């Protein structure tokens, strides 16, 4: 892959210099490919509307389909959403970090194109050590959408990135092959009771059990 720099990182204990370099690019509106628990993601500054728009174009994604974001800690959520319902707190305590994306009402600081103009935002606490370190170094939310063209399979190895994605990426953090499998389960916590929008790695029974306390 000649169009972007590749830095190999330890999936459990990534080099901080590599993380800082990737974070600096993201802060400038750049694109970084990084590992998540299942697939490689495409990260940029989630609060930068122009950078977010580039993500949509790079993926050829429908602009009305929101892009989820990753945060480094539970404390980061409050400033990004309109409210945190009790049901959301239960689910966060039960499953984060992990394969659960929660959909909240988006705070005004998040660009409208990020939410697909829905006013809602999907958030996940980064679980992979590299993703977590990257979000922490950026100091704000990063996009967590999969690093593939819309409609194509998710990517489990940097070497298998779709060419149009590869050509627009500034840096790839290569942590080796990833497990793949099911994506995150998506739960809308803006309604009561919450709604399961997509069942993924966490099944519905686990969700309802956690909500019952």
Helices and strands as residue ranges (DSSP letters): E 5-8, H 16-27, E 32-35, E 40-43, H 49-59, E 69-71, G 74-76, G 78-80, H 86-95, E 100-105, E 120-125, H 129-138, E 142-143, G 158-160, H 163-166, E 171-174, E 185-188, E 195-198, H 204-212
